[in-house]
Amino acid sequence: MSRTSSDRPYVICHMLPSIDGRIVFRDWRLNSATGEYEKTAQTFDAGAWIIGRISMEPYAGKARVPSRRTRERIPREDFIAKHEPSSYAIAIDPSGKLRWESNDIDGEHAVTVLTESVSDDYLAFLQSKGVSYLFAGKTRIDLRRVLRKLRSKLGIRRLLLEGGGTINGSFLAANLIDELSILIGPVADGSVGTATLFDVGNRRAPARNLKLLSIERRPGDIVWLRYKVRR
Ligand SMILES: NC(=O)c1ccc[n+]([C@@H]2O[C@H](COP(=O)([O-])OP(=O)(O)OC[C@H]3O[C@@H](n4cnc5c(N)ncnc54)[C@H](OP(=O)(O)O)[C@@H]3O)[C@@H](O)[C@H]2O)c1
C-alpha cells in the first residue's frame, strides 16, 4: 500500500455496501457490521476521514445558526480552530448547510470544506463553534485543492473516504482514489434509486480499473476486498 504523493494525502475509499453495491442501511440487520467497519478502518492508521454533507448530518447535529448584529464582511480565508493534535472528521459542505453542535466527533476535530458562496453568518457560526473550515473554490468544490490543503494545512498524509455515493463518485471521476477497501455485507438490498458505492450523476462516469490486493473473510459473513486503483 501507501505510496503517498507529496502534495496530497493517499486516499482509501472504505465502505460497507450490500452485495449489490447499495449503501443505505435500511433493515439490513447486520449486527457486527459497524464494529467490523470501524475495526478494519483502524488498520489503515489514517489521520482523517472525509464524508459528504448528507452523511455528516447525523454526526454534526442541529444547532441554530444565529444572525449577526453586524454586517461586517468576514474574509474568505481558511480558519483552523484551536484543537488538540488529533485526527480529523471532515465534511464537504459547499453551501454551508451543516449545523454543527460542536467541533468534536468522538475525539476527532471537525473540519468543513466550503465554497466562498457561504454567508458571513455561517462563517461566524463555525468560528463560534470552533469548527475549522477550508475554502475549495468560489462556487464549486475543487477536490484537488481540497486534498492539497488537507496535506499542507493539517498535515494529513492518509485519508479515508467514507461515503456516501455522491462524494465517492466525485473522487472517482477526478481520479483521486488510490485504493478501495470494501466490506461486502451479507445482504441483497435491491432498492432502486438509493445511494450506491459510486454515484457520478449526470456527468459521464469514468470506469476505473482495479488491481486486487487481498480478500479476507471477516466475522458476520462479511468479505473484505482491497483493491488498488490502476493508473
Ligand atoms: N454503507 C456505507 O458504508 C455508507 C458510508 C457512508 C454513507 N452511507 C450512506 O450514504 C447515504 C448518503 O449518500 P449520498 O450520496 O446521498 O450523500 P453524500 O455523498 O454523503 O453527500 C452528498 C453531498 O455532499 C456534498 N458534496 C459531496 N461531494 C461533493 C463535491 N465533490 N462537490 C460538491 N459537493 C459535494 C454535496 O452537498 P450539497 O447537497 O449541500 O451541495 C452533496 O449533495 C446516507 O444514507 C448514508 O448513511 C453509507
The ligand as an SDF file (V2000), in Angstrom:
LIG
                    3D

 48 52  0  0  0  0  0  0  0  0999 V2000
  -22.6840    1.7950    3.8070 N   0  0  0  0  0  0  0  0  0  0  0  0
  -21.6980    2.6730    3.9570 C   0  0  0  0  0  0  0  0  0  0  0  0
  -20.5070    2.3040    4.0770 O   0  0  0  0  0  0  0  0  0  0  0  0
  -22.0140    4.1340    3.9790 C   0  0  0  0  0  0  0  0  0  0  0  0
  -20.9800    5.0570    4.2500 C   0  0  0  0  0  0  0  0  0  0  0  0
  -21.3080    6.4120    4.2070 C   0  0  0  0  0  0  0  0  0  0  0  0
  -22.5920    6.8450    3.9320 C   0  0  0  0  0  0  0  0  0  0  0  0
  -23.5630    5.9260    3.7120 N   0  0  0  0  0  0  0  0  0  0  0  0
  -24.9320    6.3700    3.3800 C   0  0  0  0  0  0  0  0  0  0  0  0
  -24.9110    7.1290    2.1800 O   0  0  0  0  0  0  0  0  0  0  0  0
  -26.0600    7.9850    2.1540 C   0  0  0  0  0  0  0  0  0  0  0  0
  -25.6730    9.3700    1.6770 C   0  0  0  0  0  0  0  0  0  0  0  0
  -25.0530    9.3190    0.4180 O   0  0  0  0  0  0  0  0  0  0  0  0
  -25.2690   10.4760   -0.6580 P   0  0  0  0  0  0  0  0  0  0  0  0
  -24.5600   10.0630   -1.8780 O   0  0  0  0  0  0  0  0  0  0  0  0
  -26.7120   10.7650   -0.7210 O   0  0  0  0  0  0  0  0  0  0  0  0
  -24.6000   11.7650    0.0220 O   0  0  0  0  0  0  0  0  0  0  0  0
  -23.1170   12.1840    0.4910 P   0  0  0  0  0  0  0  0  0  0  0  0
  -22.0990   11.7440   -0.5190 O   0  0  0  0  0  0  0  0  0  0  0  0
  -22.9400   11.8140    1.9170 O   0  0  0  0  0  0  0  0  0  0  0  0
  -23.2660   13.7740    0.4540 O   0  0  0  0  0  0  0  0  0  0  0  0
  -23.5030   14.3890   -0.7810 C   0  0  0  0  0  0  0  0  0  0  0  0
  -23.4580   15.8910   -0.6130 C   0  0  0  0  0  0  0  0  0  0  0  0
  -22.1720   16.3120   -0.1600 O   0  0  0  0  0  0  0  0  0  0  0  0
  -21.7500   17.4590   -0.8980 C   0  0  0  0  0  0  0  0  0  0  0  0
  -20.6510   17.0310   -1.7890 N   0  0  0  0  0  0  0  0  0  0  0  0
  -20.0130   15.8450   -1.7510 C   0  0  0  0  0  0  0  0  0  0  0  0
  -19.0170   15.8100   -2.6790 N   0  0  0  0  0  0  0  0  0  0  0  0
  -19.0290   16.9830   -3.3010 C   0  0  0  0  0  0  0  0  0  0  0  0
  -18.2540   17.5530   -4.3600 C   0  0  0  0  0  0  0  0  0  0  0  0
  -17.2470   16.8870   -4.9330 N   0  0  0  0  0  0  0  0  0  0  0  0
  -18.5650   18.7790   -4.7870 N   0  0  0  0  0  0  0  0  0  0  0  0
  -19.5810   19.4630   -4.2150 C   0  0  0  0  0  0  0  0  0  0  0  0
  -20.3490   18.9860   -3.2020 N   0  0  0  0  0  0  0  0  0  0  0  0
  -20.0680   17.7610   -2.7570 C   0  0  0  0  0  0  0  0  0  0  0  0
  -22.9930   17.9400   -1.6480 C   0  0  0  0  0  0  0  0  0  0  0  0
  -23.7090   18.7320   -0.7130 O   0  0  0  0  0  0  0  0  0  0  0  0
  -24.9060   19.7430   -1.0840 P   0  0  0  0  0  0  0  0  0  0  0  0
  -26.0760   18.8710   -1.4150 O   0  0  0  0  0  0  0  0  0  0  0  0
  -25.1230   20.5370    0.1390 O   0  0  0  0  0  0  0  0  0  0  0  0
  -24.4390   20.5560   -2.2760 O   0  0  0  0  0  0  0  0  0  0  0  0
  -23.6920   16.6090   -1.9260 C   0  0  0  0  0  0  0  0  0  0  0  0
  -25.0430   16.6900   -2.2160 O   0  0  0  0  0  0  0  0  0  0  0  0
  -26.5870    8.0040    3.5740 C   0  0  0  0  0  0  0  0  0  0  0  0
  -27.7790    7.2210    3.6100 O   0  0  0  0  0  0  0  0  0  0  0  0
  -25.5060    7.3170    4.3900 C   0  0  0  0  0  0  0  0  0  0  0  0
  -25.9970    6.6550    5.5140 O   0  0  0  0  0  0  0  0  0  0  0  0
  -23.2980    4.5860    3.7170 C   0  0  0  0  0  0  0  0  0  0  0  0
  1  2  1  0
  2  3  2  0
  2  4  1  0
  4  5  1  0
  4 48  2  0
  5  6  2  0
  6  7  1  0
  7  8  2  0
  8  9  1  0
  8 48  1  0
  9 10  1  0
  9 46  1  0
 10 11  1  0
 11 12  1  0
 11 44  1  0
 12 13  1  0
 13 14  1  0
 14 15  2  0
 14 16  1  0
 14 17  1  0
 17 18  1  0
 18 19  2  0
 18 20  1  0
 18 21  1  0
 21 22  1  0
 22 23  1  0
 23 24  1  0
 23 42  1  0
 24 25  1  0
 25 26  1  0
 25 36  1  0
 26 27  1  0
 26 35  1  0
 27 28  2  0
 28 29  1  0
 29 30  1  0
 29 35  2  0
 30 31  1  0
 30 32  2  0
 32 33  1  0
 33 34  2  0
 34 35  1  0
 36 37  1  0
 36 42  1  0
 37 38  1  0
 38 39  2  0
 38 40  1  0
 38 41  1  0
 42 43  1  0
 44 45  1  0
 44 46  1  0
 46 47  1  0
M  CHG  2   8   1  16  -1
M  END
$$$$
